[in-house]
Each structure stands twice: as structure tokens, then as C-alpha cells.
């Protein structure tokens, strides 16, 4: 989806949400879907326009505070593990239930999001990429974001899918559009990803950017683990698309992640989050591996709510949007632009 189409889609979605919310349909749909829990997915809680975090992963601090305040007052927030047990036992699901999850282990969870959750005494599950916890480096999306945002070069030309394309990098908006387009194009190709990252680094003249921590390290995770309202799940070791790698590679990724989590945290790791999380990001072989390795459930990024008939190894989630008004409330009943 190009940037113009995306802006049009967002505008139309906003109009629909406005009508649904203020017409009273939101209340009616909420009542009808009250026994269909929602798993919320967050990544980074940071300032809008943060130059070193992939922009679509950010929910602003102010927005997050308002969302959490709303959830604590209006919803039954339970741990994902408790929700999984309800689904696996196929019992009646409690009304207005929400589970909160965070992917990838951004440092701003430790510094910013966690204090807000703690103040409201809400449970949360973090899905961690174990390789990043041992290294002081960011995921490739954030590395790409940092390089482009800090560049003083005004133009960049890359070859993608056999064609050359040139991006103007003269404004923040144009840089953001370039970042989002490149990340969407490179999500499913590790070979192209490495080539493009090297070419971006070669072409762009770096400007001055303050060095900031992007991801947590084990020392922060171990500190967080002292709070028993936090649960930690596996998110692979290096974050590949498990639907594209061999069965042996997928097993190594999952097994290594689980072993490192359990060795460090001294507790069983029963939940898993598929990297990228889309329909093409896992397959029956990967699900079989998870079951054989002792996992109880796995979450996707496919939008939707949870029912008693949900497959515990294909749990759907709603991506939290950077909005705390009627659009956020409408997303909780399924009005979302999220793609699976």
C-alpha cells in the first residue's frame, strides 16, 4: 500500500469509527462481543517521531497512559497465560476481557511502559528475541530507521525486486514514507535485507544522532522478572520468518529461545510469539514443533478476537494504535486497518 492510499484508508477508517462510536453502534457491538476477549499488541512506547525506532511500532507515552487508564477502568485485564488456560479448557470466557502483550523487548518498556502498568497493577506478557538481549544492538527495522533519519543526504537510490527506485529524503515525512516502504518490502527476504542495509549505509552520509538504547538487555529483564504480574514468552532467537526456514532451523530458533529464557529466568516458558506473525509466518510444522517443545500457546499478528474455539497456537491479536479516542475503542471491537 503506497503512502497516498494509506493516508486515504486512515481517513476513511476514522470516519467509519466516528460514525460507529457516536451513533451508539459501538455500545451495541461491545455488548454482543463482550465474551470475545481481545489480546492487545504493543511494541514501543516512546515519543512520536523518535528517530531510532521504526515509526509504525510506536505508541506515544501520552496515548499509552490514556489507553491503560481506560483499560483499567472499563475492561477486565487478565494475564495472557490465564486467558490461554480458559481457551484450552474451553470454558465460558469472562466478559470485557483484555490481555496486554509487548513484542521485541524495546528498552522503553523498561523505562516508560512498565512504570505505567505497575501504577495500574495490570499484568502483561513480553515476547523477547533472545539474541538481542545479549548484544547491544537493535533489530534491523530500527537500524534502518536510525540510518535514514540521521542521514544528511537528500536522495537515495536502491534496487528492489529487479527495479531501481529513488527516494527524496528532504523532510521527516518523506523519510518516514521511505522507511515504511522498505520495511514492508524486506520483511520476507533476509538476503535482500542484508544487501539493502549495506547499500543504505554506503550511500547515506550520517549526521549527528544521539546514541540511545533501543532494546533491553538481560539485566533489565531480570529486574522486571521480580514482578510476578509480568510474564515472558519466546519470540525466537534471531527473529526470522519461521514459515520460510527449514524445519531444522525453525526448531533451533524456537528451542534456543526457550532454553535461554528458562535458564535466565528460572521459570517455564510456555508462550510463544511468531516473528512477523502473519499467516505466512508459520505453518503446521512450526505449530507441531511448539507443541513438542512444551509450549501451551502461540500468538500471531492476525487481527481478531478470541473465542472458546480459538486454536491456542493461532491466537489473534489487535495492534494498539497511536490513538486513545473513539478510534482506539473501535479497534477493540474489530474496526481495524491491521492486515494479517
N, C-alpha and C positions, 0 to 999 in steps of 0.2 A: 504494500500500500504506500503510494508516494505521499509526500508531505501535504499536498493540497487535498487529496482525498481523505487523508487522516484528519485534517482540520475540519473538513465538511462533516465527516462522520461524527466527530466530537460535538459539533454544533447541533446536529440532528438529535444525537443521543441526549444532549442537555435539554432540548425542547420536549422530547418524549418524557424524560424523567420529571420535568417541571409539571407537565400535564398529569402524569400518573400520581405524583405526590399531592398536588394541591386540589385534584379532583376528588380525592378520597379513595381512589383505586388502590393506592399504596397500602392503606389500612386494611382494606378487604383482602388483598393478596397476602399480606402479612399474616392475617388470621388463618387463611386457607393453608398457608405453608408453615405454620408455626411449629409443626412437628417434623420439619425437614431442616436439620441443623446445617450451619454453614461453617466451613473451615476458611479462615481469612489468611491470606498470604502476604507477608511483608518482606522487604529486602533491607533497604537502608532508610533510616530516619535522620535526615540531615537538612541543611539549608538548601532552598531552591537555588539551582544554578551552581551547586557545588562542583568545582571543576575537575575533580578526580574520581567521581562516582558516575557510572552510567545513568543518564538522566531519567530514563523510564523506571529505574529501580528506586527512585527517591520519593518518599512521602515527607513533607516538611514537618518540622518539630511542632509547630503550632497546630497543624492539621492533625497530627498523631495524637496530641494531647486532647483535642476535642473529640476525636473518634473514640479514644479509650474512655473518656468521661461518659460518652453516650452509651457505649457497650456495657460499662459497669453499672449504669443506672437502668437500662432498658432491656438488657439481654442476660441470659443465663450462661456466663462464661465458664467453661469447664476445660480440663486438660484434654489434649488430643488423645492421649492414652486411654482416658476414661471413655471418651466417645468411641474409640475403636472397640473397646470391650462391649459397649452397648450394641454396636453393629454386629460384632462377631456372635454375640448371644441372641441376636435377632429379637430384642425386646423393644417395647414401645419407647420411642425416643422422647426425651423431655422437651417441652415447648420452648421456643425462642432461644435455642442453644447455639452458641458460637464457640469455636476453638481458634486460638491465635497461634500462628506459626511464623517463623522468620527463616529465610534461606541464606546460605552462603557464609555467615559469620562475619558480617561487617563490624568494624570496631565501634561504629556509632551505636550499635545495640548496647554494648557495654557502657559507653559514656553517656548516652542520651535516652534511648528507648527503655532500657531496663529500669532506671530510676522512676520513670512514669508508671510502668507496670507495677513496680513494687509499691508505689504510693497507693495504688488502687487494689493491691493484693490479688492480682489476676495471674492465673497460670499461663504458661507459654511454652512452646516447643521450638528449639533451634535445630536446624539441619546444617551440619558443618562439613566442609570439604577438608578432610584431614591433612592433605598435603600442604595446604595454605597455612595451617596452624603452626607448622614447623619452620616456615620461611617468611621472611619479611618482604612479601610481595603481594601484588593484587591479582585478581582474576583478569583475564585478557580483555574483557569488555571495559574494565576500569582503567587498565593500562592504555588502551586505545583512546579512551575518553581524555585521559590526562595529557597524552601527546598532542591531540588535536586542539584541546582547549588552551594549551600553553604555547602553541605554535605562533610565531610571528610571521610565518609565510602566509601569503594571501591566496594561494591556489595549490591544489594537489590533484595529480592525475594517476589513476590506478587502473589496472586491467582486472575486470571481474567477468566471469562467465564468457571469456573469449572476446570481450569488448572493452575498449578504453572509455573511461568516464572521468570528467574533470569536475571538481567541486571548488567553488569560491568559499574562502574561509575568512571573510572580511567582517562578519558580525557573529555575535553569540548564537543567534537563531540559525544562521547558515551552518555554523559548526555543529550545532545540535542535530540538524537535519542530516548532515554527513555522518555523524556518529551513529545515529539510529539506523540509517540505511545500511551502513557497513556491518553493524552487529547482526541485523536481520539476515543479511546475505551470507555471513560467515558462521552462523551458529552450527551448521551441519557439516562443516568441512574443516577438519583440523589442519590438513595440508595447506589449503588456501589461506587459512587463518594465520599460520606462521609466516607464510610468504608475504601476505599483506601487511602484517605488523612490522616486519623487517623493512618493507618498502616505505611505509609511513614514517618510520624512524629515520630512514635515509633521506627522504625528501624534505621533511619539515625542519625548519630552524627553531630549536626550542627557545622559549622565553623563560623568564623567571617565574617559577611556581613554588610556593611554599611546600616543603616536604611534609606530608601528613600520613598518619597511619590509616590504612584503608581496611585491613582485615585484622581480626583478633588473633592473638597467639594463645598457646595453651595456658599461660599464666592467667589470662583473663577468664578463660573458660573454667579453669579450676576454681577461681574465685566465685564465679557465677553458680557453680555446681553446689556451693554451700546452701543455696536457696532451693528448697525442695519443691517449690512451685514451678521451677524450671526443669524441663526435660530435654535431653539431647538425642537427636537421631542422626543416622548416617545419610550422607549426600554424595557418596563415592569418595575415592581418594584423590583423583585429579580432575573430576567433573567432565568426563567425556559423554557423548551421546551413546547410552548403553544399547540403543536399538541398532546402532551401526557397527559396533565392535564384535569381535568373535565371542563365543560363549566362554572361552577360557579367560579372555581379557575382562569380560564383564564379571566373571567370578572373582578374579583378582581384585578388581576395583571395589566390589561390594565387601568381600572378605577382609581385605586390608583395612578398609574404613571401619568395619565393625570391630576388628581386633584392636585397632589403635584407640578407638573410643572407649572400649571396655577396659583396656589396660590403664588408660589415664584416669578415667572417671570412677573406676571400681564399681560399676553398675552395669546391668544388662542393657544392651542397645537393641530395642525391639521395633523401632520405627525407621522407615527409610523414605527418602525423597528422591525421585528420579531426576537427574540433571536435565534441564530444559523442560521436562515434564509433559511434553506434548504426546499425541497418540503415536507418533513415530519414534518416541524416545525410549520405548520399552517394547517388549514382546513376550509371548508365553514362556520362552526360555528364561528370560530375566526374572519373571514372576516365580517360576519354579525354583530358580536359584535362591531367591529371597526366602521362600518357604523352607527350603532345605537348610539354610543357614540360621534359621530360628527367628526370623522377623515375623511380627504379628500383622503388619500392615505397611502400605506404601502410599504416598500422596503424589498427585500429578499437578499440572497447571491447567488441566482441562476445566473450564468453568462449569459450575453446577453445585447443587446442594446434596445432602446425604439423606439416604433413606435406610430402612431396615434391610432392604435388598441390595444395598451397595456392595460391590466387590471390595473387600478390605484392602486388596492390592491394586486398586484403581480409584482411590478416593479423590473426588474432585475438590477444587478449591476456588475461591473468589479472590482475585488480586485486589488488594486495597488500593484505591485511587487517591490521588493527592487532592482530596476534597472532603469536607466534613458536613456539607449541607445536604439537601434533598438527594443529590446525585449519589452520595455515599450510601444513604439509607435505601435508595432504589437498587443499588448494586447488591445489597443483602437479600433482595427478593429475586435476583437473577437478571436485572436490567444492566447488562454489562457489555462493553466493547471487547472484552477479552476473547482472544482466539485460542482454540485448543489444538 
